[in-house]
Amino acid sequence: MVHSRTEIHKPRKSNNPKPWRIGICGCGSSLSMYEGIQLLNKNFLLVAVADPNYEKRQLAVEKWGVPRAYSESEEMLENENLDLIIIATPPSTHFALALEAAKKGIHILVQKPLTRTLKEAKQIIQSCEKNTVGLKVSFSRRYTPAFVAARDLVNSLGQSFLFRVTWCSPSGIKPRTEKVWKEELNTLGGILVDYGTHIVDIAHWWMGEIKDG
């Protein structure tokens, strides 16, 4: 593999005919959500993935034909001339990866939560603003037809005072051969991190500013 230092560059203009070069950090369960990203839009080109697990990153390479795979996300950021990075690693890694990407002028799509603390989140936002980098947290429910329809229904009822959530997911009953970060507290895992961020975002999206919870 030939390595070359990544040059810091400004975000491309939307009318640039060249496809956006994308790198994905993390080839675990979240990776399936981005399957077919190149088929959805010809302006996207997946050029590299990174994951410390050899089997997982090789699966991405074989399944998608990704040109290069790295064991460390930092190495991918250093050696690939990327326009956009998708951060799908455990929350404890988001802060450092987002700051490094922002410094290099790389747009960022990050899995929720953005990071571990409000202080870290503000630092990421400031770095992105300083380097003219786009930043988006992947709250996928905002683009799910059922949730959009429910939002419209709630808004049509007038002013709301109470929002109660019952969340059901099959992920907890799937057989596992190994522990994932969502089950490990030292990586900021747990049900409140995994689904709580969705719940808070939906409540804010449907009802506006939350006064009590």
N, C-alpha and C positions, 0 to 999 in steps of 0.2 A: 504494500500500500504506500502510495506517495503522499507525504504530508507537506502541506504548505501553510504558512501563517495566514489566518483569516484577516482580511483587511476590514477596518471599520468603515462602514458605508451608510449613507442615508437611505431611508425607506424608498422603495421604488414608487413612481407615480403609477396610478391605476391604468393609464393608457399605454404602458410599456408592453410591447408585444411578447417579450420573453416571459416564460412561466416563472412563477414564484418558486424558489427552491426551498423545500421544507425538510426539517429534521425532527424526529420524534424521540423524546427522552422517555424511556420506559416502554417495555414490550410486554407488559402484564395484561390484566383483564381489561384495562381501558383501551388497549390497542385495537380491539375489535370494533370500537366505535368509529375509528377512522379508516376502516377498511374500504377500499374503493375510492379514496379521496381524489385520486387522479382521474377516475372515471366520471366523477361528479362535475369536475371543472377542468378543462384543458389548460387553464392558467396555473394549475398546481402541479409540481413535480416533486415527488418524494425521493430524496437523494441519499438519506442516511437515517439510521436508527441507532439507539444506544441503550444497552442494558447490561448489568453485571452478570446476568444469567446467560450462559452461552446458548443453551437450548432455545430459550425464548427469542433471543435476537436472531438466531439462525432460522427459526420458523418464520420470522418476518421477512428475512432475506429470500427464503425459498418460496414463500407464498406470494409475495408482492414483487419479487425481482429487484429488491433494493440494492443499489450498487455497492454500498459500504455499510458496515456495522461496527460499532465501537463498544468496548466494555465500560467506558466511562463517558458520561454526557459532556463533561468538561473537555475531553479530548475531541469530541465531535464538534463542539463549538469553536475550538481552536483551529481545526483543520478543514472545516467545510465553510464555503462562502454561502451562508444561508440568508434567506429573506424572512423566513418565519420559522419559529420553533414551537412545537407542541410539547408542553411539560405534563407528562402523565406518570410521574414518579410520586413516591410518598410525600405528604405535606412538609415533612421535616427538611426536604431537599429543595423546595420551591424557591426559598429566599435567595440562596446563593446562585442558583441557575438563572433566575429571572434578572438579577442584578448583572450577571456576566453577559447575558444576551442583550440587555438594554445598552450596556457599554459598547457593544459591538454594532449597535444599530439594527438589531434583529427584532422584528415584531414577535409578540408573545401571545399564545393561547394556552392558558394554564387550567388544569383540572382544579375543581374546588376542593378545599378552600384555597384562597390565594396564597396564604402563608399562615404562620402560627400565631402571630400577635398583630395588634393594630399598629404598633411602632414599625414592624417589618413591612407591613402593607403600605404604610405611608412612604417609607424609603423606596420601595419598588415603584410606586406611582411617581414620586419625584424624579427618580432616575429615568423613567420612561419619558416624562415630560421634557427633561433636560436634553435627552438624546433624540427627541421627535420619534418615539417608538410607540406603536399601537399596542395596547394591552387589553385582553379580554379574559374574563373567567368563564369557564365552560359550564354555564347553568343551562343544561340541555332541555330542562322541562319547559323553558320559555318558548321552545320551538316545537313542542309536542302538541299535535292538534287537539287532543282531549283537554290538556291543560289550558290551551288558548281559549277553547270553547267555554270551559268552566270560568275562566277569568271574565269573559264577556257576560256570562250569566250573572256572576256576582256583581259586576258593575251595573247591570240593568236593574238590580233590586233596590238601588238607592244606597244610602249611607249604611255601612256595616260597623258593628260594634264588637263582635266576637268572631274569632277565627279558630277553629279546632281541627287538628290534623290527625288522621289515622293512616299510617303508612304501611303498606304491605309490599314485600319483596321476596322473591324466591331465592335470593342469594344466600340467605342463612341456612337453607336446607340442602344446598348442593353439596355433594360429597367432595371433600378436599383431600389431596394427598400431601399438602404442605400448608403451613400457616402463611397467611398473606398479611401485608402491613396493616390492613384494617382491623386485624385482631391483636395488634401489638401496640401497647401504650407508648413505648419508647419512640415510635415513629409517628406519634400523634394519630393513632387509630381509634377505633371504637365507633359504635353506632351513631353517637351524636355528631361526630365529625363526618361520617359517611353520608348520613341522611339528614342530620340536623341542619347542615348548610343549605340543602335544598328547601327544607321546610321554612327556614327564616327568609330565604329569597322569595319563595312563593307568597308568603304572608305579606312581605313588603311590596311585591309586584301587584298583588290583588287588592290590597287594602291601603297602601300608602304608608306613611310614617307610623312605626309601631311604638305605642306609648307604654305598654306593659306586657309582660309575658310570664 
